[in-house]
Amino acid sequence: MVLKTFNVQEEVYRKFSGFCKEHGISMSKQVEIFMESQIEEEPKVRDEYLKKLERISKQKAIHISSMADLRKRYSLK
């Protein structure tokens, strides 16, 4: 294991640090997981995500002009 220093915006660091503490996870491990995901030759999640994105992009769009229209269309209260 090596110790490295990175420059990040203070606000981003503060929010991420709080997120990690709140969820009881290691900030260093999260950074490591992110780095590994970027260098994988065939990312597992990426292929699945791209297929899902392609499927969604082929679906017909539904125009909803207001919340009232949305509620009426889907019988919501």
Residue frames relative to the residue before (quaternion, step in Angstrom):
aa qw qx qy qz dx dy dz
M 1.0000 0.0000 0.0000 0.0000 0.00 0.00 0.00
V 0.1681 -0.7846 0.5917 0.0782 3.55 -1.06 0.81
L 0.3623 -0.6971 0.5735 0.2321 3.53 -1.22 0.51
K 0.0104 -0.8031 0.5942 -0.0417 3.59 -0.69 1.10
T 0.2793 -0.7394 0.5893 0.1671 3.53 -1.23 0.54
F 0.0642 -0.7896 0.6102 0.0089 3.56 -0.94 0.93
N 0.3468 -0.7068 0.5753 0.2217 3.53 -1.16 0.63
V 0.0950 0.7724 -0.6206 0.0960 3.56 -0.73 1.11
Q 0.6046 -0.5525 0.4189 0.3922 3.53 -1.21 0.46
E 0.5911 -0.6182 0.4015 0.3274 3.54 -0.97 0.94
E 0.6682 0.5109 -0.3000 0.4501 3.59 0.90 -0.93
V 0.6449 0.5107 -0.3156 0.4729 3.59 0.97 -0.85
Y 0.6532 0.5127 -0.3085 0.4640 3.59 0.92 -0.92
R 0.6601 0.5212 -0.3055 0.4464 3.57 0.90 -0.94
K 0.6807 0.4835 -0.2902 0.4676 3.58 0.89 -0.94
F 0.6774 0.4871 -0.2991 0.4631 3.59 0.91 -0.90
S 0.6178 0.5412 -0.3333 0.4630 3.56 1.05 -0.78
G 0.6586 0.5046 -0.2957 0.4735 3.57 0.96 -0.89
F 0.6258 0.5408 -0.3208 0.4614 3.56 1.02 -0.86
C 0.6767 0.4954 -0.2895 0.4613 3.58 0.87 -0.98
K 0.6565 0.5048 -0.3111 0.4663 3.59 0.94 -0.87
E 0.6522 0.5367 -0.3055 0.4396 3.56 0.95 -0.93
H 0.7651 0.3517 -0.1794 0.5087 3.56 1.03 -0.80
G 0.4499 -0.7289 0.4239 0.2944 3.58 1.30 0.12
I 0.5047 0.6376 -0.4310 0.3911 3.55 1.02 0.80
S 0.5295 -0.6367 0.4692 0.3068 3.55 -1.23 0.52
M 0.4421 -0.6963 0.5017 0.2608 3.56 -0.75 1.06
S 0.6450 0.5318 -0.3178 0.4474 3.58 0.93 -0.88
K 0.6615 0.5028 -0.3089 0.4628 3.57 0.95 -0.87
Q 0.6355 0.5285 -0.3311 0.4552 3.59 1.00 -0.76
V 0.6373 0.5068 -0.3173 0.4861 3.59 1.02 -0.80
E 0.6470 0.5213 -0.3148 0.4588 3.59 0.96 -0.85
I 0.6468 0.5122 -0.3137 0.4701 3.59 0.94 -0.88
F 0.6373 0.5221 -0.3241 0.4649 3.58 0.98 -0.85
M 0.6657 0.5059 -0.3075 0.4543 3.59 0.86 -0.94
E 0.6493 0.5150 -0.3164 0.4617 3.58 0.93 -0.87
S 0.6592 0.5156 -0.3176 0.4459 3.59 0.95 -0.85
Q 0.6540 0.5249 -0.3139 0.4452 3.59 1.11 -0.60
I 0.7566 0.3876 -0.2156 0.4805 3.60 1.07 -0.59
E 0.4210 0.6851 -0.4837 0.3455 3.60 1.25 0.02
E 0.4740 -0.6769 0.4820 0.2912 3.56 -0.97 0.82
E 0.7942 0.0899 -0.0264 0.6004 3.56 0.99 -0.79
P 0.1840 -0.8230 0.5264 0.1085 3.59 0.27 1.23
K 0.4866 -0.6921 0.4587 0.2718 3.57 -0.86 0.98
V 0.7175 0.4508 -0.2569 0.4648 3.56 0.76 -1.04
R 0.6225 0.5868 -0.3487 0.3827 3.57 0.92 -0.83
D 0.6611 0.5032 -0.3190 0.4561 3.62 0.86 -0.90
E 0.6559 0.5029 -0.3049 0.4733 3.58 0.93 -0.90
Y 0.6506 0.5212 -0.3077 0.4586 3.57 0.96 -0.89
L 0.6694 0.5046 -0.3044 0.4523 3.60 0.90 -0.90
K 0.6329 0.5162 -0.3318 0.4722 3.60 1.02 -0.71
K 0.6536 0.5052 -0.3054 0.4736 3.56 0.97 -0.87
L 0.6444 0.5234 -0.3116 0.4624 3.57 0.97 -0.87
E 0.6449 0.5174 -0.3150 0.4661 3.59 0.98 -0.84
R 0.6508 0.5156 -0.3093 0.4637 3.58 0.96 -0.89
I 0.6617 0.5035 -0.3010 0.4669 3.59 0.93 -0.88
S 0.6705 0.5203 -0.3082 0.4299 3.58 0.92 -0.89
K 0.6638 0.5002 -0.3008 0.4676 3.61 1.19 -0.48
Q 0.5487 0.6237 -0.3957 0.3915 3.59 1.25 -0.27
K 0.5395 -0.6133 0.4748 0.3277 3.52 -1.19 0.61
A 0.4201 -0.7073 0.5144 0.2421 3.56 -0.92 0.94
I 0.2473 -0.7441 0.6033 0.1456 3.55 -1.14 0.67
H 0.2627 -0.7710 0.5603 0.1501 3.57 -0.69 1.06
I 0.0245 0.7658 -0.6396 0.0619 3.54 -0.82 1.08
S 0.2456 -0.8246 0.4966 0.1141 3.55 -0.46 1.22
S 0.8119 0.0475 -0.0159 0.5817 3.59 1.15 -0.42
M 0.6520 -0.4916 0.3951 0.4209 3.55 -1.30 0.21
A 0.6065 0.5540 -0.3575 0.4444 3.58 1.07 -0.69
D 0.6462 0.5060 -0.3132 0.4778 3.60 0.99 -0.82
L 0.6337 0.5311 -0.3229 0.4606 3.57 1.00 -0.85
R 0.6679 0.4990 -0.2970 0.4655 3.58 0.88 -0.94
K 0.6568 0.5124 -0.3025 0.4631 3.56 1.00 -0.90
R 0.6677 0.5242 -0.2998 0.4353 3.60 0.88 -0.97
Y 0.8056 0.2624 -0.1136 0.5189 3.58 0.93 -0.92
S 0.4602 -0.7209 0.4184 0.3059 3.57 1.25 0.47
L 0.3145 0.7405 -0.5233 0.2809 3.56 0.86 1.01
K 0.4745 -0.6752 0.4864 0.2871 3.56 -1.13 0.59
